Amino acid sequence: MSVRNWVKKKFLYDIATTHSSYANEHHSISNERLEYLGDSVLNFVVSDYLYSLNIGESEMSSKRAHIVSEASLCNAIDMTDFVKELRVGKSIKDKNKISSIKADFFEAILGAIYLSSGIKKAKLFVHKYLIDKVVISQDYKTLLQEYAQNKHIPLQYITSQNSTKNTKFCAKVILNGVECGIGYGDSIKKAEFDAAQKTMDILRRNKQ
């Protein structure tokens, strides 16, 4: 999928894909204002997501800093072909090697998506290319433990040998006496991780 698929209005697409170095050489409009807007939209979307996790303020701040970091935004761009659409000036020898250019480009695209299609589409973009990719490496068991502690409710994992799927173990999360996510894996650890992730997904959907 290209940037053009996300940014429906062509004039916004043209601005979003114009780096300041190119704009200066061609006397056109750069994406710097869209980048500024996109930064604000990004912080809102990520903060809204973290709020749904029911974790403490300090934990929200540290996780947000990680998700919106230059490295995370750069990695998000690297997992796509978006950078091919970014126009840069002759002074930029290799746009692929400059992390700040790619991170700023992510924010500019997001700003353009927000203006073109609204916050719902902007959220979809952030989750697809950033949050879902960054959070997948997080320890869901830790997140779930933090949730239970913040809510002052008991958390328990029940594991057993599994005979109905092509995996060795099954794990169930019992949260406040209620069975929640059920996970599977070829080890107890993986099964518990899977169950914790599914439980967190349930909590996010219900925003409990």
C-alpha positions in Angstrom: 0.0 0.0 0.0 1.3 3.5 -0.9 1.0 6.8 0.8 -1.4 7.8 -1.9 -3.8 5.0 -0.8 -3.9 6.6 2.7 -4.0 10.3 1.7 -7.1 10.7 -0.5 -6.7 14.4 -1.3 -3.9 14.9 -3.9 -2.8 18.3 -2.8 -2.3 17.0 0.7 -0.4 14.0 -0.7 1.8 16.3 -2.7 2.7 18.3 0.4 3.1 15.3 2.7 5.7 13.8 0.3 7.7 17.0 -0.1 10.7 17.3 2.2 11.9 20.8 3.0 15.2 20.3 1.0 13.1 19.6 -2.1 10.7 22.5 -1.4 13.6 24.9 -1.1 15.0 23.9 -4.5 11.7 24.0 -6.3 10.0 26.9 -4.4 7.1 24.6 -3.3 5.4 23.9 0.0 7.2 21.5 2.4 5.6 18.9 4.7 6.9 20.6 7.8 3.4 22.0 8.9 1.9 18.6 8.3 4.7 17.0 10.4 3.8 19.4 13.2 0.1 18.5 13.0 0.9 14.8 12.7 3.1 14.9 15.9 0.0 16.1 17.9 -2.3 13.6 16.3 0.2 10.8 17.0 0.5 11.8 20.7 -3.3 11.8 21.0 -3.8 8.4 19.4 -1.1 6.8 21.4 -2.2 8.4 24.6 -5.8 7.3 23.9 -4.6 3.7 23.4 -2.4 3.7 26.5 -5.3 5.1 28.6 -7.4 2.0 27.5 -4.8 -0.2 29.2 -5.6 1.1 32.6 -2.0 1.6 33.6 -0.5 4.3 35.8 0.4 7.8 34.5 4.2 7.2 34.8 3.9 3.9 33.0 1.8 5.6 30.3 4.5 8.3 29.9 7.3 5.9 29.5 5.5 3.6 27.0 4.3 6.6 25.0 7.9 7.9 24.8 9.0 4.5 23.5 6.2 4.2 20.9 6.6 7.7 19.5 10.4 7.7 19.5 12.3 8.5 16.4 13.5 4.9 16.3 10.0 3.5 16.4 8.8 5.9 13.7 11.8 5.2 11.5 11.2 1.4 11.9 7.6 1.9 10.9 8.6 3.6 7.7 11.3 0.9 7.0 8.6 -1.8 7.1 6.9 -0.1 4.1 7.9 1.4 0.7 6.6 4.8 1.7 10.0 6.4 1.6 10.1 5.9 -2.2 7.4 8.5 -2.5 9.2 11.1 -0.5 10.8 13.8 -2.6 14.1 15.2 -1.3 16.6 17.8 -2.5 19.9 17.1 -4.2 21.6 17.8 -0.9 20.2 14.6 0.6 22.4 11.8 -0.7 20.5 8.9 0.7 17.1 9.5 2.4 17.0 5.8 3.5 19.9 6.4 5.9 18.6 9.4 7.8 16.4 8.3 10.6 15.0 11.8 11.4 13.8 12.3 7.8 11.9 9.0 7.9 10.4 9.7 11.4 9.3 13.2 10.3 7.8 11.7 7.1 5.7 9.3 9.2 4.2 12.3 11.1 3.7 14.3 7.9 1.7 11.4 6.4 -0.3 11.1 9.6 -1.1 14.8 9.5 -2.3 14.5 5.9 -4.4 11.5 6.7 -6.1 13.4 9.5 -6.9 16.4 7.3 -8.0 14.2 4.4 -10.0 11.5 6.2 -10.4 12.4 9.9 -9.3 10.9 13.2 -10.7 7.4 12.6 -8.5 6.8 9.6 -5.5 8.4 11.4 -6.0 5.9 14.3 -6.1 3.0 11.9 -2.8 4.1 10.3 -1.1 4.5 13.7 -2.3 1.1 14.9 -1.4 -0.7 11.7 2.1 0.6 11.2 3.2 1.6 14.7 1.3 0.5 17.8 0.6 -3.0 16.7 4.2 -3.5 15.6 5.7 -2.0 18.8 3.3 -3.5 21.3 3.8 -7.0 19.9 7.2 -7.0 21.4 5.9 -5.9 24.8 5.5 -8.3 27.7 1.7 -8.8 27.9 2.0 -10.6 31.2 3.6 -7.6 32.7 0.9 -5.3 31.3 -1.8 -7.6 32.7 -0.1 -7.8 36.0 0.0 -4.0 36.2 -3.6 -3.9 35.3 -4.6 -6.3 38.1 -2.5 -4.4 40.6 -4.0 -1.1 39.7 -7.5 -2.6 40.0 -6.6 -4.5 43.2 -8.0 -7.7 41.8 -6.5 -11.2 41.8 -4.9 -12.6 38.7 -4.2 -16.3 38.1 -2.9 -18.5 35.3 -4.1 -22.1 35.0 -2.1 -24.2 32.6 -2.6 -27.7 31.3 -1.4 -30.2 28.7 -3.3 -29.6 25.4 -4.7 -32.4 23.3 -7.1 -30.6 20.9 -4.7 -28.3 19.0 -1.2 -28.7 17.4 0.4 -27.1 20.5 1.6 -28.7 23.8 0.1 -26.4 26.4 -3.0 -24.4 27.1 -3.2 -21.5 29.6 -6.3 -19.7 31.0 -6.3 -16.3 32.6 -8.6 -16.0 35.7 -9.1 -12.4 36.5 -11.0 -11.5 39.6 -12.5 -15.0 39.5 -13.6 -14.8 35.9 -12.1 -16.8 33.0 -10.8 -14.5 30.4 -8.3 -15.2 27.6 -7.2 -18.7 26.6 -3.8 -19.1 25.0 -1.9 -21.9 23.4 1.8 -22.6 22.9 4.5 -25.2 22.6 5.7 -24.1 26.1 3.9 -23.0 29.3 5.5 -19.5 28.9 4.3 -19.1 25.4 0.8 -20.3 26.3 0.6 -17.9 29.2 1.9 -15.0 27.0 -0.8 -15.8 24.4 -3.5 -15.9 27.1 -2.3 -12.6 28.6 -2.4 -10.9 25.1 -5.9 -12.2 24.4 -7.0 -11.0 27.9 -5.5 -7.5 27.2 -7.3 -7.4 23.9 -10.6 -8.2 25.6 -10.0 -5.5 28.2 -9.2 -2.9 25.5 -12.3 -3.7 23.5 -14.4 -3.4 26.6 -12.3 -0.5 28.0 -12.6 -1.8 31.5 
